[in-house]
Amino acid sequence: MKAFLAAVAAMVVITVAAPYALDQIGFSAADSGSGSAVRLD
């Protein structure tokens, strides 16, 4: 039961922290959808 609760807590932390971390390193949707390499045809 302890392992299950630890896994759920880890999932919550990762789920909350992932958008902020990805935004900081440049993997946000706005960063990947804009730039000189994006075709707008």
PDB file with SEQRES, HELIX, SHEET and CRYST1 records, atoms N, CA, C and O in Angstrom:
SEQRES   1 A   41  MET LYS ALA PHE LEU ALA ALA VAL ALA ALA MET VAL VAL          
SEQRES   2 A   41  ILE THR VAL ALA ALA PRO TYR ALA LEU ASP GLN ILE GLY          
SEQRES   3 A   41  PHE SER ALA ALA ASP SER GLY SER GLY SER ALA VAL ARG          
SEQRES   4 A   41  LEU ASP                                                      
HELIX    1 AA1 LYS A    2  GLN A   24  1                                  23    
HELIX    2 AA2 ALA A   29  SER A   32  1                                   4    
CRYST1    1.000    1.000    1.000  90.00  90.00  90.00 P 1           1          
ATOM      1  N   MET A   1       0.824  -1.194   0.000  1.00  0.00           N  
ATOM      2  CA  MET A   1       0.000   0.000   0.000  1.00  0.00           C  
ATOM      3  C   MET A   1       0.871   1.262   0.000  1.00  0.00           C  
ATOM      4  O   MET A   1       0.521   2.264  -0.622  1.00  0.00           O  
ATOM      5  N   LYS A   2       2.006   1.201   0.703  1.00  0.00           N  
ATOM      6  CA  LYS A   2       2.901   2.360   0.739  1.00  0.00           C  
ATOM      7  C   LYS A   2       3.469   2.648  -0.647  1.00  0.00           C  
ATOM      8  O   LYS A   2       3.603   3.807  -1.041  1.00  0.00           O  
ATOM      9  N   ALA A   3       3.798   1.599  -1.375  1.00  0.00           N  
ATOM     10  CA  ALA A   3       4.351   1.785  -2.716  1.00  0.00           C  
ATOM     11  C   ALA A   3       3.314   2.410  -3.642  1.00  0.00           C  
ATOM     12  O   ALA A   3       3.647   3.259  -4.469  1.00  0.00           O  
ATOM     13  N   PHE A   4       2.077   1.998  -3.509  1.00  0.00           N  
ATOM     14  CA  PHE A   4       1.012   2.562  -4.333  1.00  0.00           C  
ATOM     15  C   PHE A   4       0.815   4.045  -4.029  1.00  0.00           C  
ATOM     16  O   PHE A   4       0.689   4.852  -4.951  1.00  0.00           O  
ATOM     17  N   LEU A   5       0.789   4.406  -2.768  1.00  0.00           N  
ATOM     18  CA  LEU A   5       0.618   5.812  -2.405  1.00  0.00           C  
ATOM     19  C   LEU A   5       1.815   6.650  -2.846  1.00  0.00           C  
ATOM     20  O   LEU A   5       1.649   7.800  -3.253  1.00  0.00           O  
ATOM     21  N   ALA A   6       3.011   6.088  -2.770  1.00  0.00           N  
ATOM     22  CA  ALA A   6       4.201   6.798  -3.241  1.00  0.00           C  
ATOM     23  C   ALA A   6       4.133   7.010  -4.747  1.00  0.00           C  
ATOM     24  O   ALA A   6       4.512   8.071  -5.243  1.00  0.00           O  
ATOM     25  N   ALA A   7       3.654   6.011  -5.473  1.00  0.00           N  
ATOM     26  CA  ALA A   7       3.518   6.140  -6.927  1.00  0.00           C  
ATOM     27  C   ALA A   7       2.475   7.188  -7.292  1.00  0.00           C  
ATOM     28  O   ALA A   7       2.691   7.966  -8.222  1.00  0.00           O  
ATOM     29  N   VAL A   8       1.367   7.227  -6.596  1.00  0.00           N  
ATOM     30  CA  VAL A   8       0.337   8.233  -6.855  1.00  0.00           C  
ATOM     31  C   VAL A   8       0.866   9.625  -6.549  1.00  0.00           C  
ATOM     32  O   VAL A   8       0.620  10.565  -7.305  1.00  0.00           O  
ATOM     33  N   ALA A   9       1.593   9.762  -5.444  1.00  0.00           N  
ATOM     34  CA  ALA A   9       2.178  11.056  -5.106  1.00  0.00           C  
ATOM     35  C   ALA A   9       3.188  11.491  -6.159  1.00  0.00           C  
ATOM     36  O   ALA A   9       3.231  12.668  -6.517  1.00  0.00           O  
ATOM     37  N   ALA A  10       3.997  10.573  -6.658  1.00  0.00           N  
ATOM     38  CA  ALA A  10       4.966  10.896  -7.708  1.00  0.00           C  
ATOM     39  C   ALA A  10       4.258  11.319  -8.986  1.00  0.00           C  
ATOM     40  O   ALA A  10       4.698  12.255  -9.654  1.00  0.00           O  
ATOM     41  N   MET A  11       3.163  10.643  -9.338  1.00  0.00           N  
ATOM     42  CA  MET A  11       2.402  11.027 -10.534  1.00  0.00           C  
ATOM     43  C   MET A  11       1.838  12.433 -10.400  1.00  0.00           C  
ATOM     44  O   MET A  11       1.862  13.203 -11.359  1.00  0.00           O  
ATOM     45  N   VAL A  12       1.337  12.771  -9.232  1.00  0.00           N  
ATOM     46  CA  VAL A  12       0.778  14.103  -9.011  1.00  0.00           C  
ATOM     47  C   VAL A  12       1.866  15.160  -9.149  1.00  0.00           C  
ATOM     48  O   VAL A  12       1.659  16.189  -9.792  1.00  0.00           O  
ATOM     49  N   VAL A  13       3.016  14.910  -8.548  1.00  0.00           N  
ATOM     50  CA  VAL A  13       4.120  15.874  -8.625  1.00  0.00           C  
ATOM     51  C   VAL A  13       4.585  16.054 -10.064  1.00  0.00           C  
ATOM     52  O   VAL A  13       4.803  17.182 -10.507  1.00  0.00           O  
ATOM     53  N   ILE A  14       4.739  14.965 -10.791  1.00  0.00           N  
ATOM     54  CA  ILE A  14       5.174  15.043 -12.190  1.00  0.00           C  
ATOM     55  C   ILE A  14       4.125  15.754 -13.040  1.00  0.00           C  
ATOM     56  O   ILE A  14       4.474  16.568 -13.895  1.00  0.00           O  
ATOM     57  N   THR A  15       2.856  15.460 -12.818  1.00  0.00           N  
ATOM     58  CA  THR A  15       1.789  16.079 -13.592  1.00  0.00           C  
ATOM     59  C   THR A  15       1.726  17.585 -13.367  1.00  0.00           C  
ATOM     60  O   THR A  15       1.476  18.344 -14.303  1.00  0.00           O  
ATOM     61  N   VAL A  16       1.950  18.016 -12.140  1.00  0.00           N  
ATOM     62  CA  VAL A  16       1.903  19.443 -11.832  1.00  0.00           C  
ATOM     63  C   VAL A  16       3.163  20.150 -12.331  1.00  0.00           C  
ATOM     64  O   VAL A  16       3.081  21.269 -12.838  1.00  0.00           O  
ATOM     65  N   ALA A  17       4.317  19.514 -12.193  1.00  0.00           N  
ATOM     66  CA  ALA A  17       5.587  20.165 -12.514  1.00  0.00           C  
ATOM     67  C   ALA A  17       5.944  20.121 -14.003  1.00  0.00           C  
ATOM     68  O   ALA A  17       6.698  20.975 -14.469  1.00  0.00           O  
ATOM     69  N   ALA A  18       5.435  19.174 -14.743  1.00  0.00           N  
ATOM     70  CA  ALA A  18       5.843  18.999 -16.142  1.00  0.00           C  
ATOM     71  C   ALA A  18       5.579  20.222 -17.012  1.00  0.00           C  
ATOM     72  O   ALA A  18       6.486  20.620 -17.743  1.00  0.00           O  
ATOM     73  N   PRO A  19       4.413  20.842 -16.988  1.00  0.00           N  
ATOM     74  CA  PRO A  19       4.210  22.003 -17.867  1.00  0.00           C  
ATOM     75  C   PRO A  19       5.190  23.143 -17.593  1.00  0.00           C  
ATOM     76  O   PRO A  19       5.662  23.796 -18.523  1.00  0.00           O  
ATOM     77  N   TYR A  20       5.490  23.378 -16.331  1.00  0.00           N  
ATOM     78  CA  TYR A  20       6.426  24.449 -15.988  1.00  0.00           C  
ATOM     79  C   TYR A  20       7.845  24.105 -16.443  1.00  0.00           C  
ATOM     80  O   TYR A  20       8.551  24.958 -16.980  1.00  0.00           O  
ATOM     81  N   ALA A  21       8.252  22.872 -16.231  1.00  0.00           N  
ATOM     82  CA  ALA A  21       9.598  22.453 -16.625  1.00  0.00           C  
ATOM     83  C   ALA A  21       9.749  22.469 -18.146  1.00  0.00           C  
ATOM     84  O   ALA A  21      10.765  22.934 -18.662  1.00  0.00           O  
ATOM     85  N   LEU A  22       8.752  21.970 -18.859  1.00  0.00           N  
ATOM     86  CA  LEU A  22       8.834  21.954 -20.321  1.00  0.00           C  
ATOM     87  C   LEU A  22       8.815  23.360 -20.895  1.00  0.00           C  
ATOM     88  O   LEU A  22       9.472  23.626 -21.901  1.00  0.00           O  
ATOM     89  N   ASP A  23       8.074  24.259 -20.272  1.00  0.00           N  
ATOM     90  CA  ASP A  23       8.054  25.648 -20.728  1.00  0.00           C  
ATOM     91  C   ASP A  23       9.416  26.301 -20.530  1.00  0.00           C  
ATOM     92  O   ASP A  23       9.852  27.085 -21.374  1.00  0.00           O  
ATOM     93  N   GLN A  24      10.085  25.994 -19.443  1.00  0.00           N  
ATOM     94  CA  GLN A  24      11.391  26.591 -19.152  1.00  0.00           C  
ATOM     95  C   GLN A  24      12.463  26.124 -20.126  1.00  0.00           C  
ATOM     96  O   GLN A  24      13.367  26.896 -20.445  1.00  0.00           O  
ATOM     97  N   ILE A  25      12.394  24.886 -20.611  1.00  0.00           N  
ATOM     98  CA  ILE A  25      13.437  24.390 -21.502  1.00  0.00           C  
ATOM     99  C   ILE A  25      13.058  24.531 -22.973  1.00  0.00           C  
ATOM    100  O   ILE A  25      13.808  24.088 -23.843  1.00  0.00           O  
ATOM    101  N   GLY A  26      11.915  25.138 -23.266  1.00  0.00           N  
ATOM    102  CA  GLY A  26      11.569  25.447 -24.643  1.00  0.00           C  
ATOM    103  C   GLY A  26      10.738  24.416 -25.371  1.00  0.00           C  
ATOM    104  O   GLY A  26      10.727  24.413 -26.601  1.00  0.00           O  
ATOM    105  N   PHE A  27      10.053  23.557 -24.681  1.00  0.00           N  
ATOM    106  CA  PHE A  27       9.222  22.547 -25.325  1.00  0.00           C  
ATOM    107  C   PHE A  27       7.736  22.852 -25.194  1.00  0.00           C  
ATOM    108  O   PHE A  27       6.914  21.935 -25.203  1.00  0.00           O  
ATOM    109  N   SER A  28       7.382  24.130 -25.072  1.00  0.00           N  
ATOM    110  CA  SER A  28       5.970  24.477 -24.979  1.00  0.00           C  
ATOM    111  C   SER A  28       5.336  24.429 -26.370  1.00  0.00           C  
ATOM    112  O   SER A  28       6.046  24.410 -27.375  1.00  0.00           O  
ATOM    113  N   ALA A  29       4.025  24.408 -26.430  1.00  0.00           N  
ATOM    114  CA  ALA A  29       3.325  24.362 -27.710  1.00  0.00           C  
ATOM    115  C   ALA A  29       3.577  25.635 -28.507  1.00  0.00           C  
ATOM    116  O   ALA A  29       3.679  25.586 -29.732  1.00  0.00           O  
ATOM    117  N   ALA A  30       3.677  26.765 -27.831  1.00  0.00           N  
ATOM    118  CA  ALA A  30       3.938  28.027 -28.527  1.00  0.00           C  
ATOM    119  C   ALA A  30       5.329  28.041 -29.136  1.00  0.00           C  
ATOM    120  O   ALA A  30       5.511  28.549 -30.243  1.00  0.00           O  
ATOM    121  N   ASP A  31       6.305  27.498 -28.444  1.00  0.00           N  
ATOM    122  CA  ASP A  31       7.666  27.465 -28.972  1.00  0.00           C  
ATOM    123  C   ASP A  31       7.805  26.489 -30.132  1.00  0.00           C  
ATOM    124  O   ASP A  31       8.509  26.776 -31.101  1.00  0.00           O  
ATOM    125  N   SER A  32       7.148  25.350 -30.046  1.00  0.00           N  
ATOM    126  CA  SER A  32       7.287  24.364 -31.114  1.00  0.00           C  
ATOM    127  C   SER A  32       6.415  24.694 -32.319  1.00  0.00           C  
ATOM    128  O   SER A  32       6.655  24.164 -33.403  1.00  0.00           O  
ATOM    129  N   GLY A  33       5.412  25.552 -32.162  1.00  0.00           N  
ATOM    130  CA  GLY A  33       4.531  25.904 -33.265  1.00  0.00           C  
ATOM    131  C   GLY A  33       4.871  27.203 -33.933  1.00  0.00           C  
ATOM    132  O   GLY A  33       4.104  27.676 -34.772  1.00  0.00           O  
ATOM    133  N   SER A  34       5.995  27.803 -33.597  1.00  0.00           N  
ATOM    134  CA  SER A  34       6.409  29.058 -34.210  1.00  0.00           C  
ATOM    135  C   SER A  34       7.903  29.011 -34.455  1.00  0.00           C  
ATOM    136  O   SER A  34       8.628  28.245 -33.821  1.00  0.00           O  
ATOM    137  N   GLY A  35       8.347  29.830 -35.375  1.00  0.00           N  
ATOM    138  CA  GLY A  35       9.773  29.883 -35.681  1.00  0.00           C  
ATOM    139  C   GLY A  35      10.007  29.843 -37.162  1.00  0.00           C  
ATOM    140  O   GLY A  35       9.060  29.791 -37.948  1.00  0.00           O  
ATOM    141  N   SER A  36      11.262  29.865 -37.550  1.00  0.00           N  
ATOM    142  CA  SER A  36      11.605  29.932 -38.970  1.00  0.00           C  
ATOM    143  C   SER A  36      11.413  28.587 -39.672  1.00  0.00           C  
ATOM    144  O   SER A  36      11.297  28.556 -40.897  1.00  0.00           O  
ATOM    145  N   ALA A  37      11.376  27.487 -38.938  1.00  0.00           N  
ATOM    146  CA  ALA A  37      11.265  26.169 -39.548  1.00  0.00           C  
ATOM    147  C   ALA A  37       9.808  25.703 -39.698  1.00  0.00           C  
ATOM    148  O   ALA A  37       9.575  24.575 -40.131  1.00  0.00           O  
ATOM    149  N   VAL A  38       8.853  26.521 -39.359  1.00  0.00           N  
ATOM    150  CA  VAL A  38       7.438  26.132 -39.425  1.00  0.00           C  
ATOM    151  C   VAL A  38       6.847  26.592 -40.742  1.00  0.00           C  
ATOM    152  O   VAL A  38       6.917  27.771 -41.089  1.00  0.00           O  
ATOM    153  N   ARG A  39       6.267  25.656 -41.471  1.00  0.00           N  
ATOM    154  CA  ARG A  39       5.643  25.994 -42.754  1.00  0.00           C  
ATOM    155  C   ARG A  39       4.201  26.396 -42.515  1.00  0.00           C  
ATOM    156  O   ARG A  39       3.477  25.722 -41.782  1.00  0.00           O  
ATOM    157  N   LEU A  40       3.783  27.488 -43.128  1.00  0.00           N  
ATOM    158  CA  LEU A  40       2.413  27.987 -42.969  1.00  0.00           C  
ATOM    159  C   LEU A  40       1.619  27.896 -44.262  1.00  0.00           C  
ATOM    160  O   LEU A  40       0.704  28.692 -44.475  1.00  0.00           O  
ATOM    161  N   ASP A  41       1.942  26.960 -45.117  1.00  0.00           N  
ATOM    162  CA  ASP A  41       1.247  26.811 -46.415  1.00  0.00           C  
ATOM    163  C   ASP A  41      -0.149  26.294 -46.213  1.00  0.00           C  
ATOM    164  O   ASP A  41      -0.883  26.105 -47.183  1.00  0.00           O  
TER     165      ASP A  41                                                      
END                                                                             
